[in-house]
């Protein structure tokens, strides 16, 4: 069994440790939204005894259109994440896109997330690994699961073995993704826990021209399949009103639906 220590009391790695949840809005639209989501999800997770990590992006650099909302930026975004971490006592994660962002982010966040499109960027992986923080790398939509072994080697080159890999779907023709659940055991063979991103996996990239589409009705089905296949944690973007979200609303789970879905996932994880 492979596990990774997030902080003094939080580990990811089934079956020794319980199924964990990484969840939050796609982008940090505002401080108010971040706290609304974080408090609501934390309460659900406390009730269901699910370890919870808050996620929110300070910058969505990989957007379809130049006109797309990107977020508050590095400084303001990290201030929001630091406040959530301090006031709600939650571990936090966010994605970084450049080497220059890594050091500042590592001072605050518990898990450095490498976006799928950047999973082969050697300098970014090396910089993330050198921080000593847990590094979560999302498998590129263009990558085979076994190819992630070389990604792990890059992060670990500086001696950091606190690495997690995330499945988030594979390109299937144009504007579509498909999930091959064989990727979970194949990536675990790299010596890391594996996370399943249940919301980006239902994304329809750039399907709306200036924005991506999505099929959020499929989130519960894919999440359940991933837990059954042995995922150590589930990643989900959640929003109180996805149709009004400033980013990835089409593939975000409505916050009101999280509790019932999480109950089902916990039950599956205990079988």
C-alpha positions in Angstrom: 0.0 0.0 0.0 1.2 3.5 -0.9 0.3 6.6 1.2 1.3 10.2 1.4 1.3 12.4 4.5 -0.4 15.7 3.9 0.1 17.2 7.3 0.4 15.9 10.9 -3.0 14.2 10.9 -3.9 13.8 7.3 -2.9 10.9 5.0 -4.0 9.9 1.5 -3.8 6.2 0.7 -6.5 3.5 0.9 -7.2 1.0 2.3 -5.2 2.0 5.4 -6.6 5.6 5.3 -10.1 6.6 4.4 -11.3 7.9 1.0 -10.3 11.6 0.9 -12.0 14.5 -0.9 -10.4 17.5 -2.7 -13.1 20.0 -3.6 -13.8 23.6 -4.2 -14.7 26.1 -6.9 -12.8 25.9 -10.1 -11.5 29.4 -9.6 -11.4 31.7 -6.6 -14.1 34.0 -7.8 -14.2 35.9 -4.4 -13.3 35.4 -0.8 -16.9 35.1 0.0 -17.5 32.2 -2.4 -14.4 30.4 -1.2 -15.5 30.5 2.4 -19.1 29.6 1.5 -18.0 26.5 -0.3 -15.2 25.5 2.1 -17.5 25.8 5.2 -20.3 23.8 3.5 -18.0 21.0 2.3 -16.1 20.8 5.5 -19.3 20.4 7.5 -20.4 17.5 5.2 -17.0 15.9 5.4 -17.0 16.1 9.2 -20.3 14.4 9.4 -19.3 11.6 7.0 -15.7 11.4 8.4 -14.1 12.2 5.1 -10.7 13.9 5.2 -11.1 17.2 3.2 -8.7 19.4 1.3 -10.0 22.7 -0.1 -9.1 23.5 -3.7 -9.3 26.8 -5.5 -7.3 28.3 -8.4 -5.8 31.8 -8.2 -5.2 31.8 -12.0 -6.7 29.6 -14.8 -4.0 30.1 -17.4 -5.3 27.4 -19.7 -8.5 29.0 -20.9 -10.3 28.7 -24.2 -10.6 32.4 -24.9 -8.5 35.5 -24.1 -11.8 36.9 -22.7 -12.3 34.1 -20.1 -12.1 35.0 -16.4 -8.8 33.8 -15.0 -9.0 34.5 -11.3 -7.7 37.0 -8.7 -4.0 36.4 -9.4 -1.2 35.0 -7.3 -1.0 37.5 -4.4 -4.8 37.9 -3.8 -5.5 34.2 -4.5 -2.9 33.0 -2.0 -4.3 35.4 0.6 -7.7 33.8 0.2 -6.2 30.3 0.5 -4.2 31.3 3.6 -7.3 32.6 5.2 -9.3 29.4 4.5 -6.4 27.4 5.9 -6.0 29.5 9.0 -9.7 30.1 9.9 -11.2 26.8 8.9 -8.2 24.6 9.8 -8.2 22.9 6.4 -5.4 21.8 4.2 -5.5 23.7 0.9 -4.3 23.1 -2.7 -4.0 25.1 -5.8 -2.3 24.8 -9.2 0.8 26.5 -10.4 1.7 27.3 -14.0 5.2 28.7 -13.9 8.4 28.1 -12.0 8.2 31.7 -10.6 4.8 30.9 -8.9 6.1 27.8 -7.1 8.0 29.3 -4.2 5.3 31.7 -3.2 2.6 29.0 -3.4 4.7 26.5 -1.4 4.8 28.9 1.6 1.0 28.5 2.1 -0.5 25.5 0.4 -0.2 21.9 1.5 -0.3 20.3 -2.0 1.2 21.8 -5.1 -1.0 20.9 -8.1 0.5 20.6 -11.6 -2.1 21.1 -14.3 -2.6 18.3 -16.9 -1.4 20.4 -19.8 1.9 21.0 -17.9 2.6 17.6 -16.6 5.7 17.2 -18.9 7.3 20.6 -18.1 10.6 19.5 -16.5 11.6 22.8 -14.9 8.1 23.2 -13.3 8.2 19.6 -11.9 11.7 20.0 -10.6 10.8 23.3 -8.9 7.7 21.8 -7.3 9.6 18.8 -6.0 12.3 20.9 -4.5 9.8 22.7 -2.2 9.3 19.5 -0.2 5.6 19.9 -0.4 3.3 17.2 -1.6 3.1 17.4 -5.4 -0.1 16.3 -7.2 0.4 15.9 -10.9 -2.6 15.6 -13.2 -2.1 13.1 -16.0 -2.2 14.9 -19.3 -5.1 14.2 -21.6 -2.5 13.2 -24.1 -0.6 10.8 -21.8 -0.6 7.1 -21.3 -0.8 6.0 -17.7 2.5 4.2 -17.8 4.2 7.4 -19.1 3.6 9.1 -15.8 6.5 7.1 -14.3 8.8 9.6 -16.0 6.9 12.4 -14.5 7.3 10.9 -11.0 11.0 10.5 -11.7 11.3 14.3 -12.4 9.5 15.3 -9.3 11.5 12.9 -7.2 14.9 13.9 -8.7 15.5 16.2 -5.8 14.6 13.6 -3.2 10.9 14.4 -2.7 8.8 11.2 -2.9 5.6 12.9 -1.7 3.9 12.5 -5.0 0.3 11.9 -6.0 -1.0 11.3 -9.6 -4.5 12.3 -10.8 -6.6 10.8 -13.6 -8.7 13.4 -15.4 -9.7 11.8 -18.7 -8.0 11.2 -22.0 -8.7 13.1 -25.3 -11.2 11.2 -27.4 -11.5 12.8 -30.8 -12.4 16.5 -30.8 -13.9 18.3 -27.8 -14.4 15.1 -25.8 -12.7 13.0 -23.1 -13.1 9.4 -22.1 -11.9 7.7 -18.9 -10.0 4.4 -18.9 -10.2 3.1 -15.3 -7.2 0.8 -16.0 -5.2 4.0 -15.5 -5.7 3.9 -11.7 -3.8 0.7 -11.0 -1.3 1.5 -13.8 -0.4 4.8 -12.2 -0.4 3.4 -8.7 2.3 1.1 -10.0 4.5 4.2 -10.2 4.6 4.1 -6.4 2.0 6.9 -5.7 -1.5 7.2 -4.5 -4.0 8.0 -7.2 -6.8 10.6 -7.3 -9.7 10.6 -9.7 -10.9 14.0 -11.0 -14.6 13.4 -11.4 -15.5 16.8 -12.8 -12.8 17.6 -15.4 -13.3 14.0 -16.7 -16.8 15.1 -17.9 -15.5 18.2 -19.5 -16.0 18.8 -23.2 -12.9 20.9 -24.0 -13.6 24.1 -26.0 -16.9 22.6 -27.1 -18.6 26.0 -26.8 -16.1 27.8 -28.9 -15.0 30.4 -26.4 -15.5 28.1 -23.4 -15.5 24.4 -22.6 -18.7 22.5 -22.1 -19.4 19.5 -19.9 -21.8 16.8 -18.9 -22.2 17.1 -15.1 -24.9 14.4 -14.9 -22.1 11.8 -15.4 -20.1 12.9 -12.4 -21.7 10.5 -9.9 -21.3 7.5 -12.3 -17.6 8.1 -12.9 -16.8 8.9 -9.3 -18.5 5.7 -8.2 -16.6 3.7 -10.8 -13.3 5.3 -9.7 -13.9 4.5 -6.0 -14.7 0.9 -6.9 -11.5 0.8 -8.9 -9.5 1.8 -5.9 -9.0 5.6 -6.1 -7.5 7.0 -3.0 -9.2 10.3 -3.2 -11.9 12.1 -5.3 -11.3 15.5 -6.8 -14.5 17.6 -7.6 -15.1 21.1 -8.5 -18.3 22.2 -6.7 -20.3 25.5 -6.8 -23.5 26.7 -5.3 -24.8 27.6 -8.7 -22.7 26.1 -11.5 -24.7 27.8 -14.2 -23.4 31.1 -12.9 -19.8 30.0 -12.2 -17.1 32.0 -13.8 -15.2 28.9 -14.9 -16.0 25.3 -15.7 -19.6 25.6 -14.5 -20.8 23.0 -17.1 -18.6 20.3 -15.4 -19.0 21.4 -11.8 -21.1 19.6 -9.3 -23.9 21.6 -7.6 -23.0 22.0 -4.0 -26.5 20.8 -2.9 -25.8 17.4 -4.5 -22.5 16.8 -2.8 -23.7 15.2 0.4 -25.7 12.4 -1.1 -23.0 11.6 -3.6 -20.3 11.5 -1.0 -22.4 9.2 1.2 -22.6 6.8 -1.7 -18.8 7.0 -2.4 -18.0 6.4 1.3 -20.2 3.3 1.3 -18.5 2.0 -1.8 -15.0 2.7 -0.3 -15.9 0.6 2.8 -16.9 -2.5 0.8 
